[in-house]
Amino acid sequence: MTDEDETAFDEFLAARSTSLLRTAILVCGATHHDAEDLVQHALEKVYRHWRRIRHDNPEAYARKVVVNAAISRARRRRVVQEITFARPPDTAANSPDLDLRDTLIEELRRLPPKMRAVIVLRYWEDQSEAATASLLGCSPGTVKSQAARGLAKIRERMTLAEGAIR
């Protein structure tokens, strides 16, 4: 790799590693350490392929590696187990309602891995349907249906929980 490539990769790493970590935490629903492993794996791939992807979209490539690795990891872990969920890195938020955020994250954890990935990419990472479909290797229609079903499940469980509190 040339010095110019090294410098560009270092800039990419500094600018996007926190965002990739947040995505990994939300998509995999696991510990901070597991998410860091996913990001490290993705960044290794980005580094190896930097010359080819540098001028395209290295962030999309890295995000796709993180999401695919998280989904593969979840498929390998078919055994039911409790997953601890780390808080995402601190980011600016419009709403100071931390209890609501924690509740939403808890509900997000309960979704199947691919549905969770769709919700995270579409609504927390603010990706378009087409970009989400591209990252997940599915059609935009699948993204729409998975998002609709996921949001419906979250709404239903939150409505039931709200009714139980009253």
HELIX and SHEET records of a PDB file:
HELIX    1   1 ASP A    3  CYS A   28  1                                  26    
HELIX    2   2 HIS A   32  ARG A   48  1                                  17    
HELIX    3   3 TRP A   50  ILE A   53  1                                   4    
HELIX    4   4 PRO A   58  ARG A   76  1                                  19    
HELIX    5   5 LEU A   98  ARG A  109  1                                  12    
HELIX    6   6 PRO A  113  ILE A  119  1                                   7    
HELIX    7   7 VAL A  120  TRP A  124  3                                   5    
HELIX    8   8 GLU A  129  LEU A  136  1                                   8    
HELIX    9   9 PRO A  140  ILE A  165  1                                  26    
END                                                                             
